[in-house]
Amino acid sequence: MRLPTAATGVAALVLALSAVPGPAAAAPGQACFWSGPGQTGQVWCYSPGGYTEAEPPVRRHARSFDNRSAGSVYAIHFGDRGCFHRELRTDDYDDDWTAWAARLDGVSDSTMGCAQG
């Protein structure tokens, strides 16, 4: 019986790791938000057309985003002092969105009359 060498074991590990899928990418026409930095963790995507509430675990925990929609979309936050929006232009992305990570309540194709924030 032949035992695997260290080189064979390393090669097998490299092959196994290369088969692990990476983070989901935003599809054209969508703005996607991830619960982890660097577009990792759980993902929720918005397709423009009105307001949509973000789903857990991204709601108030959006650590990264990528906007591949055909136009601007607006991150919306409802707080004690009213509502605020943050414009996300086409092809905008942030791999460490700490400024709004705890604020994202939903996404809209308009500012919804919210103040810029």
C-alpha positions in Angstrom: 0.0 0.0 0.0 1.4 3.4 -1.0 0.8 6.3 1.5 0.2 9.8 0.0 3.2 12.1 0.2 3.0 15.7 1.6 3.0 17.0 -2.0 0.0 14.8 -2.9 -1.9 16.0 0.1 -1.2 19.6 -0.6 -2.4 19.2 -4.2 -5.6 17.5 -3.1 -6.2 20.4 -0.6 -5.7 23.0 -3.4 -8.1 21.1 -5.7 -10.7 20.9 -2.9 -10.4 24.6 -2.0 -10.7 25.7 -5.7 -14.0 23.9 -5.9 -15.5 26.0 -3.1 -17.6 28.8 -4.6 -16.8 32.4 -3.9 -19.3 35.1 -2.8 -22.3 35.6 -5.1 -21.9 38.6 -7.4 -24.5 41.2 -8.0 -26.3 40.3 -11.3 -26.9 43.1 -13.8 -30.0 45.0 -12.9 -29.6 44.4 -9.1 -28.1 46.0 -6.1 -26.9 43.4 -3.6 -25.9 43.7 0.1 -23.9 41.3 2.2 -23.8 40.7 5.9 -20.0 40.5 5.8 -17.2 42.7 4.6 -15.7 42.0 1.1 -19.1 40.7 -0.2 -19.1 37.7 2.1 -21.7 36.2 4.4 -25.4 36.1 3.5 -26.6 38.2 0.6 -29.8 40.0 -0.2 -30.5 41.6 -3.6 -32.8 44.4 -4.7 -34.2 44.8 -8.2 -35.4 48.4 -8.8 -39.1 49.1 -8.6 -40.5 50.9 -5.5 -39.3 50.3 -1.9 -38.4 46.9 -0.6 -37.5 46.2 3.1 -34.1 44.5 3.5 -34.2 41.0 4.7 -32.4 39.6 7.8 -29.5 39.2 8.4 -28.6 42.2 6.1 -31.2 44.6 7.6 -29.2 46.9 9.8 -26.1 44.6 9.2 -25.1 45.4 5.6 -21.3 45.3 5.7 -20.8 45.5 1.9 -22.7 46.2 -1.3 -22.5 46.3 -5.1 -25.0 48.2 -7.3 -25.3 46.8 -10.8 -28.7 48.3 -11.5 -29.2 50.6 -14.5 -29.5 53.7 -12.3 -29.1 55.0 -8.8 -30.9 53.3 -6.0 -31.3 54.6 -2.5 -30.5 52.9 0.8 -33.2 54.0 3.2 -33.0 54.3 7.0 -35.9 55.0 9.4 -34.7 56.4 12.7 -35.9 58.4 15.7 -35.1 61.6 13.8 -37.0 60.7 10.6 -35.8 58.9 7.5 -32.6 59.3 5.6 -31.3 58.1 2.2 -27.9 57.3 0.8 -27.6 57.3 -3.0 -25.9 54.3 -4.5 -25.0 55.0 -8.1 -24.6 52.4 -10.9 -21.4 50.4 -10.4 -20.9 51.8 -6.9 -19.6 49.2 -4.4 -18.1 49.2 -0.9 -16.4 46.2 0.6 -16.4 47.7 4.1 -19.6 49.8 4.3 -19.2 50.7 8.0 -20.9 54.1 7.5 -24.3 52.5 6.9 -23.8 48.9 8.1 -26.2 49.4 11.0 -28.6 51.8 9.2 -29.9 49.9 6.2 -33.6 49.3 6.5 -34.5 49.0 2.9 -33.8 50.1 -0.7 -35.9 52.2 -3.1 -35.6 53.6 -6.6 -36.4 57.1 -5.1 -35.4 59.1 -2.0 -38.9 58.6 -0.7 -38.7 62.2 0.6 -36.0 61.3 3.1 -33.2 63.6 4.0 -29.7 62.9 2.7 -27.8 61.1 5.4 
